[in-house]
């Protein structure tokens, strides 16, 4: 399972997102994750998506370019 967290200025905050879909069959070896957070941010805060593997060993990487998406909405 691949998990992710949001970090603000290098400090992880909020919930841990769990894998939304994972499968090891028919040459499919990718997973998807979904995270939803409401954060109060200040100007110049640095937002980072931290990924980590829950089981086994190895490296977690995002797919190639144009295959991962993030959306940030400003709430008033």
PyMOL Python script that loads the backbone (N, CA, C, O; Angstrom):
from pymol import cmd

cmd.read_pdbstr("""\
ATOM      1  N   UNK A   1       0.832  -1.192   0.000  1.00  0.00           N
ATOM      2  CA  UNK A   1       0.000   0.000   0.000  1.00  0.00           C
ATOM      3  C   UNK A   1       0.867   1.242   0.000  1.00  0.00           C
ATOM      4  O   UNK A   1       1.871   1.315   0.708  1.00  0.00           O
ATOM      5  N   UNK A   2       0.479   2.197  -0.784  1.00  0.00           N
ATOM      6  CA  UNK A   2       1.146   3.488  -0.826  1.00  0.00           C
ATOM      7  C   UNK A   2       0.289   4.477  -0.051  1.00  0.00           C
ATOM      8  O   UNK A   2      -0.924   4.542  -0.252  1.00  0.00           O
ATOM      9  N   UNK A   3       0.905   5.237   0.820  1.00  0.00           N
ATOM     10  CA  UNK A   3       0.205   6.244   1.605  1.00  0.00           C
ATOM     11  C   UNK A   3       0.823   7.600   1.339  1.00  0.00           C
ATOM     12  O   UNK A   3       1.923   7.689   0.795  1.00  0.00           O
ATOM     13  N   UNK A   4       0.126   8.651   1.717  1.00  0.00           N
ATOM     14  CA  UNK A   4       0.640  10.003   1.518  1.00  0.00           C
ATOM     15  C   UNK A   4       0.150  10.907   2.635  1.00  0.00           C
ATOM     16  O   UNK A   4      -0.876  10.656   3.267  1.00  0.00           O
ATOM     17  N   UNK A   5       0.918  11.971   2.858  1.00  0.00           N
ATOM     18  CA  UNK A   5       0.518  13.022   3.795  1.00  0.00           C
ATOM     19  C   UNK A   5       0.915  14.355   3.208  1.00  0.00           C
ATOM     20  O   UNK A   5       1.802  14.434   2.358  1.00  0.00           O
ATOM     21  N   UNK A   6       0.265  15.389   3.658  1.00  0.00           N
ATOM     22  CA  UNK A   6       0.606  16.743   3.254  1.00  0.00           C
ATOM     23  C   UNK A   6       1.543  17.314   4.306  1.00  0.00           C
ATOM     24  O   UNK A   6       1.310  17.154   5.504  1.00  0.00           O
ATOM     25  N   UNK A   7       2.599  17.978   3.861  1.00  0.00           N
ATOM     26  CA  UNK A   7       3.522  18.655   4.776  1.00  0.00           C
ATOM     27  C   UNK A   7       3.497  20.148   4.469  1.00  0.00           C
ATOM     28  O   UNK A   7       3.469  20.554   3.307  1.00  0.00           O
ATOM     29  N   UNK A   8       3.507  20.954   5.519  1.00  0.00           N
ATOM     30  CA  UNK A   8       3.580  22.404   5.391  1.00  0.00           C
ATOM     31  C   UNK A   8       4.892  22.836   6.026  1.00  0.00           C
ATOM     32  O   UNK A   8       5.112  22.621   7.218  1.00  0.00           O
ATOM     33  N   UNK A   9       5.753  23.438   5.238  1.00  0.00           N
ATOM     34  CA  UNK A   9       7.073  23.865   5.705  1.00  0.00           C
ATOM     35  C   UNK A   9       7.854  22.718   6.346  1.00  0.00           C
ATOM     36  O   UNK A   9       8.555  22.911   7.340  1.00  0.00           O
ATOM     37  N   UNK A  10       7.724  21.524   5.765  1.00  0.00           N
ATOM     38  CA  UNK A  10       8.481  20.365   6.228  1.00  0.00           C
ATOM     39  C   UNK A  10       7.861  19.611   7.388  1.00  0.00           C
ATOM     40  O   UNK A  10       8.435  18.623   7.845  1.00  0.00           O
ATOM     41  N   UNK A  11       6.705  20.044   7.881  1.00  0.00           N
ATOM     42  CA  UNK A  11       6.044  19.381   9.006  1.00  0.00           C
ATOM     43  C   UNK A  11       4.768  18.722   8.490  1.00  0.00           C
ATOM     44  O   UNK A  11       3.884  19.402   7.970  1.00  0.00           O
ATOM     45  N   UNK A  12       4.667  17.384   8.634  1.00  0.00           N
ATOM     46  CA  UNK A  12       3.480  16.683   8.151  1.00  0.00           C
ATOM     47  C   UNK A  12       2.282  17.066   9.005  1.00  0.00           C
ATOM     48  O   UNK A  12       2.382  17.183  10.227  1.00  0.00           O
ATOM     49  N   UNK A  13       1.156  17.256   8.348  1.00  0.00           N
ATOM     50  CA  UNK A  13      -0.074  17.660   9.023  1.00  0.00           C
ATOM     51  C   UNK A  13      -1.230  16.829   8.491  1.00  0.00           C
ATOM     52  O   UNK A  13      -1.134  16.257   7.405  1.00  0.00           O
ATOM     53  N   UNK A  14      -2.286  16.760   9.220  1.00  0.00           N
ATOM     54  CA  UNK A  14      -3.496  16.107   8.750  1.00  0.00           C
ATOM     55  C   UNK A  14      -3.421  14.593   8.762  1.00  0.00           C
ATOM     56  O   UNK A  14      -2.522  13.977   9.335  1.00  0.00           O
ATOM     57  N   UNK A  15      -4.408  14.036   8.103  1.00  0.00           N
ATOM     58  CA  UNK A  15      -4.601  12.594   8.105  1.00  0.00           C
ATOM     59  C   UNK A  15      -3.651  11.888   7.142  1.00  0.00           C
ATOM     60  O   UNK A  15      -3.068  12.507   6.252  1.00  0.00           O
ATOM     61  N   UNK A  16      -3.512  10.587   7.340  1.00  0.00           N
ATOM     62  CA  UNK A  16      -2.762   9.732   6.420  1.00  0.00           C
ATOM     63  C   UNK A  16      -3.741   9.241   5.362  1.00  0.00           C
ATOM     64  O   UNK A  16      -4.800   8.706   5.693  1.00  0.00           O
ATOM     65  N   UNK A  17      -3.394   9.420   4.102  1.00  0.00           N
ATOM     66  CA  UNK A  17      -4.274   8.914   3.046  1.00  0.00           C
ATOM     67  C   UNK A  17      -3.889   7.484   2.719  1.00  0.00           C
ATOM     68  O   UNK A  17      -2.709   7.167   2.571  1.00  0.00           O
ATOM     69  N   UNK A  18      -4.860   6.650   2.611  1.00  0.00           N
ATOM     70  CA  UNK A  18      -4.614   5.242   2.297  1.00  0.00           C
ATOM     71  C   UNK A  18      -4.821   5.008   0.809  1.00  0.00           C
ATOM     72  O   UNK A  18      -5.384   5.847   0.107  1.00  0.00           O
ATOM     73  N   UNK A  19      -4.364   3.873   0.347  1.00  0.00           N
ATOM     74  CA  UNK A  19      -4.501   3.534  -1.062  1.00  0.00           C
ATOM     75  C   UNK A  19      -5.969   3.469  -1.454  1.00  0.00           C
ATOM     76  O   UNK A  19      -6.788   2.861  -0.766  1.00  0.00           O
ATOM     77  N   UNK A  20      -6.285   4.109  -2.575  1.00  0.00           N
ATOM     78  CA  UNK A  20      -7.642   4.043  -3.087  1.00  0.00           C
ATOM     79  C   UNK A  20      -7.830   2.832  -3.989  1.00  0.00           C
ATOM     80  O   UNK A  20      -8.924   2.272  -4.059  1.00  0.00           O
ATOM     81  N   UNK A  21      -6.765   2.424  -4.681  1.00  0.00           N
ATOM     82  CA  UNK A  21      -6.847   1.269  -5.575  1.00  0.00           C
ATOM     83  C   UNK A  21      -5.454   0.698  -5.736  1.00  0.00           C
ATOM     84  O   UNK A  21      -4.504   1.429  -6.018  1.00  0.00           O
ATOM     85  N   UNK A  22      -5.333  -0.590  -5.560  1.00  0.00           N
ATOM     86  CA  UNK A  22      -4.052  -1.257  -5.788  1.00  0.00           C
ATOM     87  C   UNK A  22      -4.333  -2.668  -6.300  1.00  0.00           C
ATOM     88  O   UNK A  22      -5.271  -3.329  -5.853  1.00  0.00           O
ATOM     89  N   UNK A  23      -3.513  -3.113  -7.235  1.00  0.00           N
ATOM     90  CA  UNK A  23      -3.739  -4.424  -7.820  1.00  0.00           C
ATOM     91  C   UNK A  23      -2.427  -4.942  -8.385  1.00  0.00           C
ATOM     92  O   UNK A  23      -1.611  -4.162  -8.877  1.00  0.00           O
ATOM     93  N   UNK A  24      -2.220  -6.241  -8.318  1.00  0.00           N
ATOM     94  CA  UNK A  24      -1.050  -6.871  -8.917  1.00  0.00           C
ATOM     95  C   UNK A  24      -1.539  -8.007  -9.800  1.00  0.00           C
ATOM     96  O   UNK A  24      -1.454  -9.179  -9.433  1.00  0.00           O
ATOM     97  N   UNK A  25      -2.054  -7.643 -10.976  1.00  0.00           N
ATOM     98  CA  UNK A  25      -2.564  -8.635 -11.914  1.00  0.00           C
ATOM     99  C   UNK A  25      -2.603  -8.018 -13.307  1.00  0.00           C
ATOM    100  O   UNK A  25      -2.710  -6.800 -13.449  1.00  0.00           O
ATOM    101  N   UNK A  26      -2.517  -8.847 -14.316  1.00  0.00           N
ATOM    102  CA  UNK A  26      -2.596  -8.393 -15.709  1.00  0.00           C
ATOM    103  C   UNK A  26      -1.637  -7.242 -16.002  1.00  0.00           C
ATOM    104  O   UNK A  26      -1.996  -6.271 -16.668  1.00  0.00           O
ATOM    105  N   UNK A  27      -0.416  -7.366 -15.495  1.00  0.00           N
ATOM    106  CA  UNK A  27       0.627  -6.351 -15.687  1.00  0.00           C
ATOM    107  C   UNK A  27       0.301  -5.001 -15.062  1.00  0.00           C
ATOM    108  O   UNK A  27       0.937  -4.004 -15.403  1.00  0.00           O
ATOM    109  N   UNK A  28      -0.653  -4.943 -14.175  1.00  0.00           N
ATOM    110  CA  UNK A  28      -0.977  -3.691 -13.476  1.00  0.00           C
ATOM    111  C   UNK A  28      -0.266  -3.710 -12.132  1.00  0.00           C
ATOM    112  O   UNK A  28      -0.545  -4.565 -11.291  1.00  0.00           O
ATOM    113  N   UNK A  29       0.652  -2.771 -11.925  1.00  0.00           N
ATOM    114  CA  UNK A  29       1.410  -2.754 -10.663  1.00  0.00           C
ATOM    115  C   UNK A  29       1.457  -1.347 -10.064  1.00  0.00           C
ATOM    116  O   UNK A  29       2.441  -0.971  -9.426  1.00  0.00           O
ATOM    117  N   UNK A  30       0.392  -0.577 -10.272  1.00  0.00           N
ATOM    118  CA  UNK A  30       0.318   0.780  -9.753  1.00  0.00           C
ATOM    119  C   UNK A  30      -0.823   0.883  -8.731  1.00  0.00           C
ATOM    120  O   UNK A  30      -1.694   0.015  -8.662  1.00  0.00           O
ATOM    121  N   UNK A  31      -0.797   1.928  -7.966  1.00  0.00           N
ATOM    122  CA  UNK A  31      -1.901   2.186  -7.038  1.00  0.00           C
ATOM    123  C   UNK A  31      -2.303   3.645  -7.149  1.00  0.00           C
ATOM    124  O   UNK A  31      -1.569   4.462  -7.704  1.00  0.00           O
ATOM    125  N   UNK A  32      -3.461   3.962  -6.623  1.00  0.00           N
ATOM    126  CA  UNK A  32      -3.885   5.357  -6.573  1.00  0.00           C
ATOM    127  C   UNK A  32      -4.128   5.724  -5.111  1.00  0.00           C
ATOM    128  O   UNK A  32      -4.492   4.876  -4.297  1.00  0.00           O
ATOM    129  N   UNK A  33      -3.924   6.976  -4.801  1.00  0.00           N
ATOM    130  CA  UNK A  33      -4.186   7.459  -3.448  1.00  0.00           C
ATOM    131  C   UNK A  33      -4.976   8.750  -3.533  1.00  0.00           C
ATOM    132  O   UNK A  33      -4.883   9.488  -4.514  1.00  0.00           O
ATOM    133  N   UNK A  34      -5.751   9.013  -2.497  1.00  0.00           N
ATOM    134  CA  UNK A  34      -6.598  10.199  -2.453  1.00  0.00           C
ATOM    135  C   UNK A  34      -6.462  10.825  -1.077  1.00  0.00           C
ATOM    136  O   UNK A  34      -6.585  10.141  -0.061  1.00  0.00           O
ATOM    137  N   UNK A  35      -6.212  12.111  -1.045  1.00  0.00           N
ATOM    138  CA  UNK A  35      -6.106  12.814   0.229  1.00  0.00           C
ATOM    139  C   UNK A  35      -6.885  14.116   0.111  1.00  0.00           C
ATOM    140  O   UNK A  35      -6.823  14.795  -0.914  1.00  0.00           O
ATOM    141  N   UNK A  36      -7.609  14.457   1.150  1.00  0.00           N
ATOM    142  CA  UNK A  36      -8.411  15.662   1.224  1.00  0.00           C
ATOM    143  C   UNK A  36      -8.065  16.378   2.507  1.00  0.00           C
ATOM    144  O   UNK A  36      -8.190  15.791   3.581  1.00  0.00           O
ATOM    145  N   UNK A  37      -7.638  17.614   2.438  1.00  0.00           N
ATOM    146  CA  UNK A  37      -7.272  18.373   3.638  1.00  0.00           C
ATOM    147  C   UNK A  37      -7.772  19.796   3.520  1.00  0.00           C
ATOM    148  O   UNK A  37      -7.831  20.350   2.423  1.00  0.00           O
ATOM    149  N   UNK A  38      -8.127  20.384   4.633  1.00  0.00           N
ATOM    150  CA  UNK A  38      -8.391  21.817   4.715  1.00  0.00           C
ATOM    151  C   UNK A  38      -7.323  22.387   5.632  1.00  0.00           C
ATOM    152  O   UNK A  38      -7.241  22.031   6.808  1.00  0.00           O
ATOM    153  N   UNK A  39      -6.503  23.279   5.079  1.00  0.00           N
ATOM    154  CA  UNK A  39      -5.372  23.829   5.816  1.00  0.00           C
ATOM    155  C   UNK A  39      -5.452  25.346   5.848  1.00  0.00           C
ATOM    156  O   UNK A  39      -5.888  25.973   4.883  1.00  0.00           O
ATOM    157  N   UNK A  40      -5.035  25.923   6.946  1.00  0.00           N
ATOM    158  CA  UNK A  40      -4.878  27.371   7.010  1.00  0.00           C
ATOM    159  C   UNK A  40      -3.417  27.668   6.726  1.00  0.00           C
ATOM    160  O   UNK A  40      -2.530  27.267   7.479  1.00  0.00           O
ATOM    161  N   UNK A  41      -3.179  28.375   5.629  1.00  0.00           N
ATOM    162  CA  UNK A  41      -1.815  28.621   5.184  1.00  0.00           C
ATOM    163  C   UNK A  41      -1.500  30.114   5.216  1.00  0.00           C
ATOM    164  O   UNK A  41      -2.392  30.963   5.205  1.00  0.00           O
ATOM    165  N   UNK A  42      -0.224  30.398   5.254  1.00  0.00           N
ATOM    166  CA  UNK A  42       0.259  31.770   5.202  1.00  0.00           C
ATOM    167  C   UNK A  42       1.031  31.980   3.908  1.00  0.00           C
ATOM    168  O   UNK A  42       1.441  31.019   3.257  1.00  0.00           O
ATOM    169  N   UNK A  43       1.226  33.233   3.543  1.00  0.00           N
ATOM    170  CA  UNK A  43       2.017  33.545   2.355  1.00  0.00           C
ATOM    171  C   UNK A  43       3.392  32.906   2.496  1.00  0.00           C
ATOM    172  O   UNK A  43       3.983  32.920   3.576  1.00  0.00           O
ATOM    173  N   UNK A  44       3.893  32.351   1.406  1.00  0.00           N
ATOM    174  CA  UNK A  44       5.215  31.716   1.319  1.00  0.00           C
ATOM    175  C   UNK A  44       5.326  30.365   2.017  1.00  0.00           C
ATOM    176  O   UNK A  44       6.429  29.827   2.109  1.00  0.00           O
ATOM    177  N   UNK A  45       4.221  29.791   2.516  1.00  0.00           N
ATOM    178  CA  UNK A  45       4.280  28.420   3.035  1.00  0.00           C
ATOM    179  C   UNK A  45       4.629  27.480   1.886  1.00  0.00           C
ATOM    180  O   UNK A  45       4.194  27.688   0.753  1.00  0.00           O
ATOM    181  N   UNK A  46       5.404  26.458   2.176  1.00  0.00           N
ATOM    182  CA  UNK A  46       5.799  25.471   1.174  1.00  0.00           C
ATOM    183  C   UNK A  46       5.009  24.196   1.431  1.00  0.00           C
ATOM    184  O   UNK A  46       5.085  23.618   2.515  1.00  0.00           O
ATOM    185  N   UNK A  47       4.250  23.760   0.427  1.00  0.00           N
ATOM    186  CA  UNK A  47       3.416  22.558   0.531  1.00  0.00           C
ATOM    187  C   UNK A  47       4.140  21.411  -0.156  1.00  0.00           C
ATOM    188  O   UNK A  47       4.613  21.557  -1.283  1.00  0.00           O
ATOM    189  N   UNK A  48       4.228  20.276   0.518  1.00  0.00           N
ATOM    190  CA  UNK A  48       4.884  19.088  -0.019  1.00  0.00           C
ATOM    191  C   UNK A  48       3.956  17.896   0.153  1.00  0.00           C
ATOM    192  O   UNK A  48       3.292  17.769   1.181  1.00  0.00           O
ATOM    193  N   UNK A  49       3.906  17.024  -0.843  1.00  0.00           N
ATOM    194  CA  UNK A  49       3.180  15.761  -0.723  1.00  0.00           C
ATOM    195  C   UNK A  49       4.215  14.699  -0.402  1.00  0.00           C
ATOM    196  O   UNK A  49       5.118  14.447  -1.200  1.00  0.00           O
ATOM    197  N   UNK A  50       4.090  14.075   0.760  1.00  0.00           N
ATOM    198  CA  UNK A  50       5.045  13.066   1.220  1.00  0.00           C
ATOM    199  C   UNK A  50       4.414  11.693   0.997  1.00  0.00           C
ATOM    200  O   UNK A  50       3.330  11.418   1.512  1.00  0.00           O
ATOM    201  N   UNK A  51       5.082  10.836   0.235  1.00  0.00           N
ATOM    202  CA  UNK A  51       4.573   9.483   0.009  1.00  0.00           C
ATOM    203  C   UNK A  51       5.461   8.481   0.729  1.00  0.00           C
ATOM    204  O   UNK A  51       6.663   8.695   0.889  1.00  0.00           O
ATOM    205  N   UNK A  52       4.855   7.392   1.157  1.00  0.00           N
ATOM    206  CA  UNK A  52       5.618   6.331   1.798  1.00  0.00           C
ATOM    207  C   UNK A  52       4.910   5.007   1.602  1.00  0.00           C
ATOM    208  O   UNK A  52       3.704   4.948   1.360  1.00  0.00           O
ATOM    209  N   UNK A  53       5.684   3.958   1.713  1.00  0.00           N
ATOM    210  CA  UNK A  53       5.185   2.605   1.517  1.00  0.00           C
ATOM    211  C   UNK A  53       4.814   2.022   2.853  1.00  0.00           C
ATOM    212  O   UNK A  53       5.584   2.114   3.809  1.00  0.00           O
ATOM    213  N   UNK A  54       3.628   1.413   2.935  1.00  0.00           N
ATOM    214  CA  UNK A  54       3.145   0.860   4.194  1.00  0.00           C
ATOM    215  C   UNK A  54       3.702  -0.539   4.456  1.00  0.00           C
ATOM    216  O   UNK A  54       3.870  -0.923   5.613  1.00  0.00           O
ATOM    217  N   UNK A  55       3.985  -1.288   3.428  1.00  0.00           N
ATOM    218  CA  UNK A  55       4.454  -2.666   3.595  1.00  0.00           C
ATOM    219  C   UNK A  55       5.570  -2.955   2.597  1.00  0.00           C
ATOM    220  O   UNK A  55       5.781  -2.195   1.652  1.00  0.00           O
ATOM    221  N   UNK A  56       6.275  -4.048   2.813  1.00  0.00           N
ATOM    222  CA  UNK A  56       7.389  -4.452   1.954  1.00  0.00           C
ATOM    223  C   UNK A  56       8.494  -3.411   1.969  1.00  0.00           C
ATOM    224  O   UNK A  56       8.516  -2.527   2.825  1.00  0.00           O
ATOM    225  N   UNK A  57       9.397  -3.520   1.030  1.00  0.00           N
ATOM    226  CA  UNK A  57      10.489  -2.560   0.938  1.00  0.00           C
ATOM    227  C   UNK A  57      10.525  -1.992  -0.465  1.00  0.00           C
ATOM    228  O   UNK A  57       9.902  -2.536  -1.377  1.00  0.00           O
ATOM    229  N   UNK A  58      11.234  -0.925  -0.637  1.00  0.00           N
ATOM    230  CA  UNK A  58      11.351  -0.331  -1.958  1.00  0.00           C
ATOM    231  C   UNK A  58      11.107   1.154  -1.912  1.00  0.00           C
ATOM    232  O   UNK A  58      11.015   1.748  -0.837  1.00  0.00           O
ATOM    233  N   UNK A  59      11.004   1.748  -3.068  1.00  0.00           N
ATOM    234  CA  UNK A  59      10.848   3.188  -3.197  1.00  0.00           C
ATOM    235  C   UNK A  59       9.474   3.514  -3.746  1.00  0.00           C
ATOM    236  O   UNK A  59       8.963   2.807  -4.615  1.00  0.00           O
ATOM    237  N   UNK A  60       8.877   4.577  -3.244  1.00  0.00           N
ATOM    238  CA  UNK A  60       7.606   5.059  -3.752  1.00  0.00           C
ATOM    239  C   UNK A  60       7.888   6.249  -4.660  1.00  0.00           C
ATOM    240  O   UNK A  60       8.578   7.190  -4.267  1.00  0.00           O
ATOM    241  N   UNK A  61       7.357   6.203  -5.860  1.00  0.00           N
ATOM    242  CA  UNK A  61       7.549   7.291  -6.811  1.00  0.00           C
ATOM    243  C   UNK A  61       6.216   7.643  -7.457  1.00  0.00           C
ATOM    244  O   UNK A  61       5.347   6.789  -7.625  1.00  0.00           O
ATOM    245  N   UNK A  62       6.070   8.918  -7.815  1.00  0.00           N
ATOM    246  CA  UNK A  62       4.932   9.287  -8.630  1.00  0.00           C
ATOM    247  C   UNK A  62       5.210   8.835 -10.041  1.00  0.00           C
ATOM    248  O   UNK A  62       6.364   8.676 -10.440  1.00  0.00           O
ATOM    249  N   UNK A  63       4.153   8.629 -10.792  1.00  0.00           N
ATOM    250  CA  UNK A  63       4.299   8.229 -12.187  1.00  0.00           C
ATOM    251  C   UNK A  63       4.989   9.322 -12.972  1.00  0.00           C
ATOM    252  O   UNK A  63       5.307  10.385 -12.439  1.00  0.00           O
ATOM    253  N   UNK A  64       5.213   9.052 -14.228  1.00  0.00           N
ATOM    254  CA  UNK A  64       5.880  10.019 -15.093  1.00  0.00           C
ATOM    255  C   UNK A  64       5.117  11.325 -15.218  1.00  0.00           C
ATOM    256  O   UNK A  64       4.040  11.479 -14.644  1.00  0.00           O
ATOM    257  N   UNK A  65       5.664  12.247 -15.954  1.00  0.00           N
ATOM    258  CA  UNK A  65       5.047  13.562 -16.089  1.00  0.00           C
ATOM    259  C   UNK A  65       3.638  13.443 -16.664  1.00  0.00           C
ATOM    260  O   UNK A  65       3.344  12.560 -17.469  1.00  0.00           O
ATOM    261  N   UNK A  66       2.789  14.350 -16.231  1.00  0.00           N
ATOM    262  CA  UNK A  66       1.392  14.427 -16.663  1.00  0.00           C
ATOM    263  C   UNK A  66       0.536  13.248 -16.202  1.00  0.00           C
ATOM    264  O   UNK A  66      -0.530  13.014 -16.770  1.00  0.00           O
ATOM    265  N   UNK A  67       0.971  12.505 -15.192  1.00  0.00           N
ATOM    266  CA  UNK A  67       0.190  11.372 -14.718  1.00  0.00           C
ATOM    267  C   UNK A  67      -0.269  11.525 -13.272  1.00  0.00           C
ATOM    268  O   UNK A  67      -1.078  10.727 -12.799  1.00  0.00           O
ATOM    269  N   UNK A  68       0.225  12.521 -12.572  1.00  0.00           N
ATOM    270  CA  UNK A  68      -0.199  12.796 -11.204  1.00  0.00           C
ATOM    271  C   UNK A  68      -0.846  14.171 -11.188  1.00  0.00           C
ATOM    272  O   UNK A  68      -0.405  15.081 -11.889  1.00  0.00           O
ATOM    273  N   UNK A  69      -1.889  14.316 -10.390  1.00  0.00           N
ATOM    274  CA  UNK A  69      -2.554  15.614 -10.360  1.00  0.00           C
ATOM    275  C   UNK A  69      -2.842  16.034  -8.919  1.00  0.00           C
ATOM    276  O   UNK A  69      -3.127  15.210  -8.051  1.00  0.00           O
ATOM    277  N   UNK A  70      -2.756  17.345  -8.702  1.00  0.00           N
ATOM    278  CA  UNK A  70      -3.052  17.944  -7.414  1.00  0.00           C
ATOM    279  C   UNK A  70      -3.932  19.156  -7.660  1.00  0.00           C
ATOM    280  O   UNK A  70      -3.755  19.873  -8.645  1.00  0.00           O
ATOM    281  N   UNK A  71      -4.872  19.380  -6.770  1.00  0.00           N
ATOM    282  CA  UNK A  71      -5.729  20.542  -6.912  1.00  0.00           C
ATOM    283  C   UNK A  71      -5.757  21.270  -5.584  1.00  0.00           C
ATOM    284  O   UNK A  71      -5.973  20.663  -4.535  1.00  0.00           O
ATOM    285  N   UNK A  72      -5.538  22.575  -5.635  1.00  0.00           N
ATOM    286  CA  UNK A  72      -5.589  23.406  -4.435  1.00  0.00           C
ATOM    287  C   UNK A  72      -6.665  24.456  -4.655  1.00  0.00           C
ATOM    288  O   UNK A  72      -6.621  25.207  -5.629  1.00  0.00           O
ATOM    289  N   UNK A  73      -7.629  24.504  -3.748  1.00  0.00           N
ATOM    290  CA  UNK A  73      -8.700  25.488  -3.811  1.00  0.00           C
ATOM    291  C   UNK A  73      -8.571  26.447  -2.652  1.00  0.00           C
ATOM    292  O   UNK A  73      -8.282  26.039  -1.528  1.00  0.00           O
ATOM    293  N   UNK A  74      -8.782  27.713  -2.919  1.00  0.00           N
ATOM    294  CA  UNK A  74      -8.754  28.725  -1.871  1.00  0.00           C
ATOM    295  C   UNK A  74     -10.181  28.910  -1.351  1.00  0.00           C
ATOM    296  O   UNK A  74     -11.095  29.200  -2.123  1.00  0.00           O
ATOM    297  N   UNK A  75     -10.364  28.743  -0.054  1.00  0.00           N
ATOM    298  CA  UNK A  75     -11.676  28.943   0.563  1.00  0.00           C
ATOM    299  C   UNK A  75     -11.699  30.310   1.219  1.00  0.00           C
ATOM    300  O   UNK A  75     -10.703  30.730   1.810  1.00  0.00           O
ATOM    301  N   UNK A  76     -12.805  31.001   1.126  1.00  0.00           N
ATOM    302  CA  UNK A  76     -12.888  32.333   1.756  1.00  0.00           C
ATOM    303  C   UNK A  76     -13.702  32.264   3.028  1.00  0.00           C
ATOM    304  O   UNK A  76     -13.886  33.280   3.699  1.00  0.00           O
TER     305      UNK A  76
END
""", "prot")
cmd.dss("prot")
cmd.show_as("cartoon", "prot")
cmd.util.cbc("prot")
cmd.orient("prot")
